Amino acid sequence: MRPIHALDTSEHDELYDLLDSVGKHPYEDYPAFSGAITDLIDQGRVPGFFTEMCARVRDERRAGVSQAHVLRNVPIDAEVPVLDHDDPVSDKHRKKTTFVAEALLELFNQLVGTPLLTYARNRGDFFTDVVAYNRFDGMFTGYSDSELYFHNDRTAHPVRADYIALLGMRCPDDVIYTGYVDGTALLEHLDADTQKTLRQPHFVTVFDVFSREFNADLTESEKHAILYNDHSFRYMDTATTLAPDAPVEARDALIAVKDALAKADKQRHRILTGDLFVLANQDGMHSREKIEIHDPVQAKSRWLLKTYAFRDAATADSYADAWIDGVRGRVAD
C-alpha cells in the first residue's frame, strides 16, 4: 500500500472550495460535469499539491512500484445524507444535492489519465455506490454488508475496469478492511505449467445476484482464462469454476489459484471517511473483511462512493463499439 499524502486542513479547504464551485450535475448530465472538471484543469485552477499527488500515483502505476494507493483527508460533501437501506441508491438520488465527492473522483481520474466506465445496471451513473441493501443481506455482492472474498469487480462481464476508486463517505467506527493482493504476488506461487493452463479458456464465472436481478438472462460468463497479460487475473473466489469440458489440469490449476491466494503477501486498508483508496481491478484482487463489529446497524450504514476506470484512453477507445447512446464509457451489462 502506498499512502501518498494526507491533506492538511488548508489543502483540504482549498480543494473543497474548488470542487464545490462546479455547477454541473453528474447524474443528470455526466458529459457536461466531466467537461467542467476538464475546464478546471485546462485553466490551471487545480492546486499544485493535488496534481503532484495524482502524478505520483500515475507514475508509480506505470513503473510497477505499486497498484494500490491511499489519499487521506480528501474533500467530500459537507452534508452526507443518511440512506434508506431498502433502496439506498434511489434515496441518494433524492437526497444528495451537492457533488463535491463526485467532482473529487472525476478530477482524480482525469489527472491520472483513467477514463471512467459504467454499466447500464447502475442507471448509467459514472459514480456508483458500495452500500447495503436490505434484500441482499448475507449475499455475495457489494450491495450487502457481508464479507467479500478475493475477486475482481464484474468478473463475469466482458468489459471490466482496470482500476477502481473507493471514497469513504460514511465509515463507522467498526473495523472493516479492504484487502488487496497484487497479481505479481500471486504469480510467485504459480509454476510455469500452471500459469500456462490458467491462460486457456477453461473457466466460467457465475454472475452476481445484483446483475441477475436486473437481467435474468445473466447466469454465467462465457468460457474465459483466469490469467492474461503479464499478471492480470479474472477470478472471483467461490464463483469462478471449471467449464464443463475443462481438462483435469484445469482443475489442478484452479486449486493452485486458491492456494496462491492463501499464501501470497496481502495488503489491508481500513477506509476512513475522507479516504480515497485506489487499486488495480484486473492486475490484482480485493476483498472485504469484517474484523471488529461493535454495532451491526451502524456498520451497515457504511457507504463508499465508487468509480470504475479504464487503464488509459486507448483502452477505453478499444470498447467504442460497446458504448450505449454514444456516451463514452457507458456499456451494457
N, C-alpha and C positions, 0 to 999 in steps of 0.2 A: 504494500500500500504506500502511496506517495502523498503525504499530507502537504500539499503545495503551499497553502497560505491560509492564515486566519485573518480576515479583515479586521482592522481595528475600528473603533467607533466612528472616526472621521471618514475612513474609507467606506464603511457601510453606509453612512448617511449620504455621502456624495453620490454613490452608485444608486442608492434608493431614489434620490431626487431625480436623477436622470431617467430611470426606468419608469417612475411614476408619471413622467411627462408624456409618455407615449399615448397618444389619443386615439388608438385603434382597438378594435375588439377581436381578440384572437379566435373566438369561436364563431362569430358571425362572418368575418372576412379575413381568413388567415393570410392570403397573399398581401393584402394591404397592411396587416400587422407586421408581417415579415419585412415588407418594404420599408416600413417606418423604422425598424431596427437597423436595416442596412443604411438608411439615411444618417442615423446617429454615428455609425462607423465612418461613412464617407465624409461627414462634416467634421471629423476629428473630435467629437464630443465625449467619447468613451475615455474614462480615466486611464492613465498610463499603467497604473498598478494592475488593473484588470486585464488589459491587453497583454501585459507581460506574463501574467499567470496563465492565460489561455495559450500563449505561445509556448510556454514550458510544457503544458500538457500535450500539445500537438507534437512538439519536437521529441519528447520522451516516448510517445507512442511510436513515432516513425523510427526512432533509433532502437526500439526494443527494450528500453530501460524499464518501462512499466506500462501496463494496460489498465491500471486502476488508480484513480486519484481522488483526493478529497479536498474540497474548498469549504472552509468553515466560516460561519457568520456572514453568509451572503444575504442580500435583501430578499424578503418575501413580503406579502401584503400585510399592512398594518392590522387589518381585521381578517382573521381566518375563520370562516363560518363553521359551526358545528353541523355535521352532515347526518341526515337520517339514513339508517342502515338498510331500510327496505329498498331504497333506490338512491344511493348516495351520489351517483353521477348526475342524475336529473336534479337532485337537490343542489348540487354545486352550481349547475347552470342557472338555477333560480336565485341563489343567494350570493354568489360571488360576482361582485360588480367592479372590482379593481383587479388589475392584471400585472402586478409587479413581478410575481413569481414566473408567470409565463414569459414576460419580457426578459427576465434573467436567463431562463433556459434558451430562448431564441438567440439572445446575444452571445451566450457561451458557444452554442453550436455554430453560429456564423463565424465567430473568431477562430474556432478550432478547425473550421472547414468541413463540417459533417452535416450535410443537408438532412432535414427531418423526413421521417417516414411515418405513415399512419395507416390504419385499417378501417374498412367500412364498418366493422362491428363496433368501433369506438366513436360512432356518429361522424366519422371522418375527422375528428378532432386531432390536431397535432400535439395537444397537451392532454395526456391521459392520467389515470389515477391508479395508485395501488391503495385500495381501500376495501373494507369488508362489507359484503352484502350478507344480510341475514340468511338468505336462501342457499348460500354456498358454504355455510358453516361446516367445518370439518372436511372440506373438499380440497383437492389439489389444484388450486388456481390462485392467482394473485388477488382475486376478488373475494378472498376469505381471510380469516385471521389465523389460519393454520400455518404450520411449518411448511416449507417448500424444500424438496430435495434438490440436489445439484442439477442444473438444467441450463439450456439456452432458452430465452424467450421465443415463443412462437415456433418451437422446434418442428412441428408438423407442417408448417406453412411453407410455400415455395419462395416467398420473399421475406427475408429475415434481416433484422437490424444488425449492423456491425458493432454499434455502440448503444448503450442505454445510459440515461442520466436519471438519477433519483434525488429529488429535492425535498427535504424534510419540511412539511407544512405543519403537522401536528405530531409530535413524537413524545408520548407519555414517559413517565419515569421507569416503567417496566423495561427490562433488559432484553432487547431483541436485536440480534446480529444479522447483518447481511454478509454471507460468506462469499469468497471469491477464490477460484483456483485457476491459474493460468494454464493454457494449453501446453506450453513448453514444460511445465511441471508434470503434466500427465504423461507426456512422451517419455520422460525419464523412466517410467515404469512399464513401457510397452515395447517389446522387442520388435525387430525389423519384420519378421514374418507376421506378427500380429498386426502391425501397422499396415502392412500390405493388404491383409484381409479386411481391415476396417475401412480401407479406401474403395471397397467394392459395394455395390448397391444390394446388400443382403439384409437390410434392416427396415423396419417401419416404426412410425411413432403415432400413438393414439392422440387425437385432438383433445384439448382440454374441455372441461364441462362448459365453460363460458362460450367458447366458439361453437360447440354443438347446440347450445341453447339458441343461438342466433341463426344457425344454419344446420338443419337436421341432416343434410347430406354429408356433412363432415364427420367421418368416422375415424379413418386413419390415413396417414400420408401415403404418397407413392413410395415405392422402394427407394431407399437412399443409402449413401455411405455415411458412416459416423465420422470419419476423419477425411479432411480435404485441405487444400492449400498446404502451407507448411505445418501449421498446428491448429487449424480450425476444427471445431467439433460440432456435430449435430446430434445432440443427445439429451434426453430427459430421463433421469433415473426413475425407474419403475414404469415408464410409459414407452420407452424405446425398446423394441424387442425384435425377434427374428422374423423375417419374411417367411411365408410358408415353405418356399422352395430353397431356403438357405442351406448351405452345406454345413457339415459338422464343424469345420474350422471356424465358421462364423459364430457358432455357439460359444466356442472357446474364446474367441476374440471379445465377445460381449462380456463374458465373465471377467476377462482381463481388464476391461474398462472399469468395471465395478471395483476390482481390486486396486487399480491405479487411483481411483477416486479416494479410496480409503487411505492409501499410502502417501499421496502427493502433498507437498507443502501447500498450506492454505493461508489465506488472509481473512480477517474478520473485522468488520467495522460496525459500530453501533451508530446509526444515523440519528443525529440530534436535530431538533428544529433549527432551520437555517443552515444545515449541512447540504452541500451538493456533492454527491458520490457518483462518479462517472466510471464506467467499466466496459470492457470488451464483452460483447454478447456471443460472438462466434469464436474468437480466439481464446475463450475461457468459458467457465461456467460459474453460476452463482446460486445462492441458496438463502433461505430464511430460517433462522434458529431462534426459538423462544427459550431464553436462558433462565430468566427470573421474572415471573409474572406475579405481581402483588395484587393487582386488581384486574380481572379479566374484562370487565366492562370498560375500564379505562384503556386497557391495551387494545381493545377492539377499535377505539377511536383513532388509532394511528393512520396517518394519511400522508402519502408521498405523491408529489406531482412528478410525472414521468414523461420522458421523450424517448422515442426510437430514432436512430440516425444511421445513415449510410457512411461508409468509410471516407468517401470523398465525392466530389461532383461527378467524376467519371463513372463511379459505381452506381450512383443514383440514375444517371442518364442511361445506363445499360438496361434499366427497367422501364424505359419510357413507354413501351407498348402496354404496360400494365396500369398506367395512370387512369383514374376514374374522373370523368368530366374534364379531362385535360389539366387537372391540378397536379403539379409535380409532387411526387412523394405519396400520393393518396392511392392506395391499392385495395382490391377486394380481399375478402378472406379466403 
